[in-house]
């Protein structure tokens, strides 16, 4: 996935500002690499092979018998897990359902689960007091339904979820207090559900080998230097053009990572997700002919599946170019066409193409994005691990509900 085509094109590679930023980014990367090797960034411990999970194979086996997995959480507590499920759902035999927002159609959505009794429930909240998570859990709560089927992933401290866990003898898996939500995908938060999906969770942890990979390092430094150069030049909208529906949840995870990590002190980069080729018929007009305040990431999967071809019955003389064309080849042609026009218009973009649907491929890009944000945070001089502004809304919501 990470090769010379991943770098931003049509950007400022030859400018003095980019060259300065490249050197500066390289310096910060070397600093970050040493911190990783010395285990000085606790947040990244779960990205390493020697990370010890707070669950055993026996715990996984205990819940493997259930056909349905229902996961309740919000934000970073669930977005990483959704990304994993969406990426691998073609081979996951279990039904996995996510309650990740407050939705008046909750009961309607639950009816889609054919056998609710054949389900285990995973409740995720670092604090154990997350409002939306507690509400959704309360709406489906049933003593008989949850008996011996409840797993709670939370910090081991006094909280609503710990109280519930003690009351109903739930399986408790510790959410380490040094791992925040949006960085938790390779911790217990994402890996316990992944284990129940029968994925090889030990193939996800490969950060140390990646930061020693010259191709990976060069790609990372050049991309970060480009993004920071855009940022300094007032180009602060990052648009993800996604050409594979199975990557949509990965886009949402990345959107949170960028927005919540870098949006500090009136600075930041605005991450925008575009579903393509659908958005060729709406937002693409703006992207091509609107203000030049955006840089783009093309996200796609190299799919060799030649099934799902256009019916011969509708292929006429005027549409003969569709003859024997598969759906995947048509989408790939639209993606390539967009890149060609971006080249002509000299609009900056990079192209990330997944070549395989396996644990290492997904792990590589997630680790890449995390390191990208950590380096950008150092260049922008912001703390990438907190989200102080969000806490204001939580406090205000509680005040209103207490009236």
Protein Blocks (a to p, Z undefined) as FASTA:
>chain_A
ZZfklpcehiaklpmklmmmmmmmmmmmmmmmmmmmnopamklmmmpfklccfbdfklmm
mmmmpmbdcdddehjllmmmmmmmmmmmmmmmbdcdddfbdcfklmmmmmmpmblmlccc
ddddfklpafklmmmmmmmgcfklmgopaccdddddddfklmmmmmnopacddddfkbcf
klmmmmmklmmmmmmnopafklmpomlmmmmmmklmmmmmmmmmmmmmmmmnopabdcdd
dfbfklmmmmmmmmmmmmmmmmgghiacdddddddfklmmmmmmmmmmmccfbccddddd
ddfbfghiacfklmcfklmmmgopafklmmmmmmmmmmmmmmmnopacdddddfbdcfkl
mmmmmmmmmmmmmmmmmmnopafkbcfklmmmmmmmmmmmmZZ
